[in-house]
Amino acid sequence: MRPTLFRFGQCLVAASLILCSHIAAHADSTLQPVAPSDDLPASTLIYVSDYISFVGQDVHGHVAFALDTNRGRDGDTYQAEHFLVIHDEYKGWTNLVGNGRFENTNKDLNRIPDSPSFQFRGSPLTGLTVTSEKNQLTLRIEPLVKRTKNSHAGAIVWMSSASAVLNWQGRSIPGRVIYEYLVMPDFNRLTRTYWGMWKEFQGLYLTAGDKADVYAHSQLSERIAPLIGTVSGFAAFDEETESMTDLNVTTLSREWTLGFYRWPTAWRITWTGPNGPAVLNLMQSDRRKIGNWAIGGFAMSIVRGELDYAGKQLRIYGFAELIM
């Protein structure tokens, strides 16, 4: 899955990239298993990921923060890494301390481990707090509500969302978190290369107001389609998960880059929900290129737009994760 699955991985080398997702485990008695209802497969080659996408707004504007935490095992060795970005609506992208690999010293795959830059308390299902003194950042997430769950051949991915508050540089920013949890046995992109893993992946993590979440992705990799599908997503309004029948993600425009591919810059997402047809139009407002290997690339974009649904028009803001 990527439903959002990607994440940076310091192996941004492949044409289709490898599955990248989210972070590792620390044997702290205050840190509970990420998904206590899901036992990890008994495999000596395994990859576990937690991806946190926050979008909020205060009197100074929107802030979007993404933290992808990944951990894995390959035989007797254990790995962990962070990928993170933060964007201020008016100041743009700000560099954070803590990107990259760190030691998974406790060899625990069930929990998100502390790193030198980030500490984790609680769990996604009971309430999670992410703290980084080095970045003057604390993210408090309410207990997450599961929205979707998919499994295939031992792999599991579930999406969830909840309200959250980000304290950053003296600001207290209320918002929403979309959370993705992934387990993949017989796989570990932190130690091995998987050609053709990702192809044209576009993951959209969006909020509308203070109690609405929309997630949608489209991708063309046949290898991961059995787990995450070619097109998939969820919508939640006032904490109620809604079905998305006939979900369709259409790329309306693209922009050339230095390579044999183009970055998507505008989208139309349509589906039918319990209250009728929904039409969501999005445009990129800012993009940060993370990697480029000529025949493909990885970038994070800020997008904004409008959702027309159930007789209402809602303003949308969020992330687009692009793996071309």
C-alpha angles and dihedrals in degrees: 000000000000096000068151102349120140125081133172109280112176087256098082088149108104132094092234099020130224131270110281125182140140145325146289150263136273126189097233117143090222093055114083127203112281095231108017091178093057117069113207115245115258097250132135089211110057142138127207126185139181119192121193120193115183126186121177144151138214133167089290095056139258126336123192121193127181125188119182112190120189136181135173150170129224111179108302095347127089128200140192138180145169130220115188143168134173130193132192114204093229104024098043127215120358123197116239129203116242108051115145142027127341135173118281089208098168095049091222117147097177095069138048106252125221116248129198088268106032135044127193130205130181123005138272092255096049101030127291131220121197116194132186117173090181090061097036087239137137124171118192114193124192118227106297122240116220111236104174138003129193132178137182132170093346095315118120133193128176131179125209141164142199144159117280143174124223118203108197132158093344095314126115106208121186117207148117136288127212109199130196125194121191135183121182120178121201088026137089119165090185091072105020139046121237113191117211095018096132130031125174094339114180115178118184119198108185144170131199113196120320100309108035131089130184125183126177136159138183126192139163103212111121089196095068099028093095089062106035103015128228091273124015142147150131140236127207127186122184088352092303116124113225130200119248107210118190092006112191130182114197124186107219101184142008137198128218120244136180096288146043096295141059133232117239111239106173136031144184117207119189134179142146117249133181088277097049136267121352126204121190121184118192136184130189114246100177136003135197117200111217101177141358126190099171097250093050144001148192126232142159117221135189111227134187134182148122134285119209109198140138092001093305135104114215127189113235130207132171152094133314113200110202127193109172 
